[in-house]
Amino acid sequence: TLMKKLFLLFLTFLLVSLNGMAQSADKPELMVIPSDNWFYSNGYFKTVTVNGAQKRLPDWERAFTENPDLNNVLTTIAQMFIDRGFTVTNVWDEMKSLEEEAAEDMAMEADGDGDASSTSTLDQVLTQIKPDIKLEINWQVNQLGFQKSVFVNIDGKDSYTNKTIAPMQRQSDGMPSSTQLTIMLKQAVEGGFEQLSNNLMTYFTSLSQKGREIRMAVRVTQNSSVDLFSSVGSTRLNAAIQDWVRQHSKNGTGTLAPGSTKNKMNFRGIKIPLQDANGVKMDASEWARVEGLEQYLKSLNVPARVDNQGLGSIIVRIGAN
């Protein structure tokens, strides 16, 4: 009958709408990257000198250029999350874009005497894209006679704190030696994928409710006319900063770490909203800007500058302009 057909049409529309709503429900934005251990164990690193000391850094360009498995693995893992409604950023595409922009900037610099950036390319990508969670991947292929298997380690980390929030280790079944790596990889990961994605969603839901965790350091510059024990109105500067953090963090969070002096303070566990009033993602430096930290200190006649130290960290330099 006509009524029955109309009812079935309405039911179909309702189910499609509900499915669309479920697909569009808030999920964390992800970035899939190889772990540092993968770079080092496969020999893809370079040694640089920082402040007179040698330091090993991942060699991203050589790894992606010389190892075709790397992009295949990252793409396979990313696609599994994309198929389940997550947004995943391709880290290598973003890195290449940043390097092209940097090359253009250098070509436009006439004097060329600027200091080299102390921020790694990965940190720059993270700051630009602001993924909620990064998935660090490491894998190892094991030969078992005429068969082989793959061991996969996925370490889900908060991009702002670098804390591990959803680890997973899986081993594929033994397969013929001719089996493609991506096939073994999917078979290994699928066994624990639902638990992994559930853990990511649980953590992200907690972030949405309680706020995102950041850190804030305060340092007095060498030539500053004030320090943290200086009086500002009826209190000391260190107490004024503590009060400001408590008033402008989510639910009054933020713990002052032990070891404070007249020249330094370190705050841990400051919680901030995931987005500003316009729905734009917030990181630590954006939070300080939106909440007016520099302006507050200058209203106390304290010159200060807030410097970005990555997604989840800022340093307030007292006495700097």
C-alpha positions in Angstrom: 0.0 0.0 0.0 0.9 3.6 -0.3 1.2 4.1 3.4 3.5 1.1 3.8 5.8 2.4 1.0 5.9 5.9 2.6 6.7 4.3 5.9 9.6 2.2 4.4 10.9 5.3 2.6 10.9 7.3 5.9 12.6 4.5 7.7 15.3 4.3 5.1 15.9 8.0 5.3 16.0 7.9 9.1 18.6 5.1 9.0 20.8 6.9 6.5 20.6 10.1 8.5 21.6 8.3 11.7 24.5 6.6 10.0 25.7 9.9 8.7 25.5 11.4 12.1 27.5 8.6 13.5 30.1 8.9 10.8 30.4 12.7 11.5 30.6 12.3 15.3 33.6 13.9 16.8 36.7 11.7 16.4 40.3 12.6 17.2 42.5 13.7 14.2 45.4 11.4 13.7 48.8 11.4 12.2 50.6 8.1 11.4 54.4 8.3 11.7 57.3 5.8 12.0 58.7 5.6 15.5 62.2 6.8 16.3 63.2 3.2 17.0 62.3 2.2 13.4 64.6 4.9 12.0 67.5 3.9 14.2 67.2 0.2 13.8 67.0 0.6 10.0 69.9 3.0 9.9 67.9 6.1 8.8 69.4 8.8 11.0 71.8 11.6 10.8 74.1 13.1 13.4 74.0 16.8 14.1 75.8 19.1 16.6 73.5 21.0 19.0 75.2 23.3 21.5 78.5 21.5 21.1 77.0 18.0 21.6 76.2 15.4 19.0 72.6 14.2 18.6 71.0 11.6 16.4 67.9 12.7 14.4 65.7 10.6 12.1 66.6 11.1 8.4 63.1 11.4 7.0 64.0 12.2 3.4 66.4 9.2 3.0 64.0 6.8 4.7 61.1 7.7 2.4 63.4 7.9 -0.7 65.2 4.6 -0.1 62.6 2.4 1.7 59.3 1.9 -0.3 57.9 -0.2 2.5 57.7 2.8 4.7 55.1 4.7 2.8 53.2 1.5 2.1 53.0 0.7 5.8 51.9 4.2 6.8 49.3 4.4 4.0 47.9 1.0 5.0 47.5 1.9 8.6 46.1 5.3 7.8 43.5 3.8 5.4 42.2 1.5 8.1 41.4 4.5 10.3 40.0 6.5 7.4 37.7 3.7 6.6 36.3 4.0 10.1 35.6 7.7 9.9 38.9 9.1 11.3 40.8 12.1 9.8 44.4 11.1 9.1 47.1 13.5 7.9 49.9 12.3 5.6 53.0 13.3 7.5 55.4 13.1 4.5 53.2 15.3 2.2 53.2 17.9 5.0 56.9 17.7 5.5 57.6 18.2 1.8 55.3 21.2 1.7 57.1 22.8 4.7 60.5 22.1 3.1 59.4 23.8 -0.1 58.2 26.8 1.8 61.4 26.9 3.7 63.5 26.8 0.5 61.4 29.6 -1.0 61.9 31.7 2.2 65.7 31.1 2.1 65.8 32.1 -1.6 64.0 35.4 -0.7 66.4 36.2 2.2 69.0 38.6 0.9 71.3 38.5 3.9 71.0 34.9 4.7 72.4 35.4 8.2 69.4 34.2 10.2 69.8 31.5 12.9 68.8 28.0 11.9 65.5 26.9 13.5 65.9 24.7 16.5 62.5 23.1 15.8 62.5 19.8 14.0 60.5 19.4 10.8 58.1 17.0 12.6 57.5 19.5 15.3 56.7 22.1 12.7 54.2 19.7 11.0 52.6 18.9 14.4 52.3 22.6 15.3 50.8 23.4 11.9 48.3 20.5 11.6 47.6 20.0 15.4 46.6 16.3 15.3 45.1 15.2 18.5 46.9 11.8 18.5 50.0 10.6 16.7 50.4 6.8 16.0 54.0 5.8 16.1 54.6 2.6 14.0 57.4 0.1 14.2 57.4 -3.3 12.5 59.8 -6.2 12.0 59.5 -9.0 9.4 60.5 -12.5 10.8 61.5 -15.3 8.4 60.2 -18.7 9.5 61.6 -21.2 7.0 59.5 -20.9 3.9 57.1 -18.6 5.7 57.3 -15.2 7.2 55.3 -13.1 9.6 55.3 -9.5 10.8 55.4 -8.1 14.3 53.8 -4.7 14.6 54.0 -2.1 17.4 51.6 0.9 17.3 52.1 3.4 20.1 49.2 5.9 20.3 50.5 9.1 21.9 48.9 12.5 22.8 50.5 14.9 20.4 50.6 17.7 23.0 52.2 15.8 25.9 53.9 12.9 24.1 52.3 10.5 26.7 51.4 7.0 25.5 47.7 6.6 25.7 46.9 3.6 23.5 49.6 1.0 22.8 49.1 -2.1 20.7 51.4 -5.0 19.8 50.3 -7.7 17.3 51.9 -10.6 15.4 50.6 -11.8 12.1 50.2 -15.5 11.2 52.9 -17.2 9.3 52.4 -16.7 5.6 54.2 -17.7 2.4 57.4 -15.8 1.8 55.9 -14.2 -1.3 53.2 -12.5 0.7 53.2 -8.7 0.5 54.1 -6.8 3.7 50.9 -4.8 3.6 48.8 -8.0 3.6 50.6 -9.4 6.7 50.3 -6.0 8.3 46.6 -5.7 7.9 46.1 -9.2 9.2 48.2 -8.5 12.3 46.5 -5.1 13.0 42.9 -6.1 12.4 42.9 -8.5 15.4 43.4 -5.6 17.8 42.1 -2.7 15.8 38.7 -2.4 17.5 40.3 -2.3 20.9 42.9 0.3 19.7 40.3 2.6 18.1 38.0 2.3 21.2 41.0 3.3 23.4 41.6 6.3 21.2 38.0 7.3 21.4 37.8 6.9 25.1 40.9 9.1 25.6 39.6 11.7 23.2 36.2 11.8 24.9 38.0 12.4 28.2 39.9 15.3 26.6 36.7 16.8 25.4 35.3 16.7 28.9 38.3 17.5 31.0 40.4 19.6 28.7 43.8 19.1 26.9 46.9 19.0 29.0 49.8 21.5 28.4 52.9 22.7 30.2 54.1 26.2 30.9 57.6 27.3 32.0 58.5 30.7 33.3 62.1 32.0 33.0 63.6 35.4 34.0 66.0 36.7 31.4 69.5 37.7 32.4 69.0 41.4 32.0 65.5 41.6 33.5 64.8 44.4 36.0 62.3 42.2 37.8 62.3 38.6 39.0 59.6 36.2 40.3 60.0 37.5 43.9 59.4 41.1 42.8 56.3 42.8 44.2 53.5 43.6 41.8 50.8 45.4 43.7 50.0 43.6 46.9 51.6 40.3 46.0 54.7 38.8 44.4 55.0 38.1 40.7 55.2 34.3 41.2 51.9 34.4 43.1 50.3 36.6 40.5 51.2 34.1 37.7 49.9 31.2 39.8 46.6 33.0 40.2 46.4 33.8 36.5 47.0 30.1 35.5 44.3 29.0 38.0 41.8 31.5 36.7 42.4 30.9 33.0 42.8 27.1 32.9 39.9 24.7 32.6 38.5 24.0 36.0 41.4 25.7 37.8 44.0 23.1 36.8 47.7 23.4 36.8 50.3 22.3 39.3 53.4 24.2 40.2 56.3 21.8 40.1 58.9 21.7 42.9 62.1 23.6 42.5 60.8 27.1 41.8 63.3 29.9 42.4 63.2 33.7 41.8 64.2 33.0 38.2 62.1 30.0 37.2 58.7 28.3 37.6 57.3 25.2 35.9 53.6 24.4 35.6 52.4 20.9 34.8 48.9 19.5 34.1 47.3 22.8 32.9 44.1 21.8 31.1 42.8 24.0 28.2 39.7 23.7 25.9 40.2 21.8 22.7 38.9 24.7 20.7 38.5 28.5 21.0 35.1 30.3 20.8 35.2 30.1 17.0 35.8 26.3 16.9 39.5 26.6 16.0 41.8 24.1 17.5 43.9 25.5 20.4 47.5 24.7 21.3 49.5 26.0 24.2 50.6 29.3 22.6 47.2 30.0 21.2 45.7 29.5 24.7 48.2 32.0 26.1 47.3 34.5 23.3 43.5 34.1 23.5 43.6 34.4 27.3 45.9 37.5 27.1 48.9 36.3 29.2 51.4 38.8 27.8 48.9 41.7 28.1 48.2 40.7 31.7 51.9 40.8 32.6 52.5 44.1 30.9 49.5 45.5 32.8 51.6 44.7 35.9 54.5 46.7 34.3 56.3 43.4 33.7 57.8 43.1 30.2 57.3 39.5 28.9 57.2 37.4 25.8 55.5 34.0 25.3 57.5 31.6 23.1 56.1 28.5 21.5 57.8 25.3 22.5 55.7 22.8 20.5 52.0 21.9 20.5 51.7 21.4 24.3 54.4 23.7 25.8 55.2 27.4 26.1 57.9 29.4 27.9 57.2 32.8 29.4 60.3 34.9 29.3 60.2 37.7 31.9 62.1 40.7 30.9 62.0 40.0 27.1 60.2 42.1 24.6 
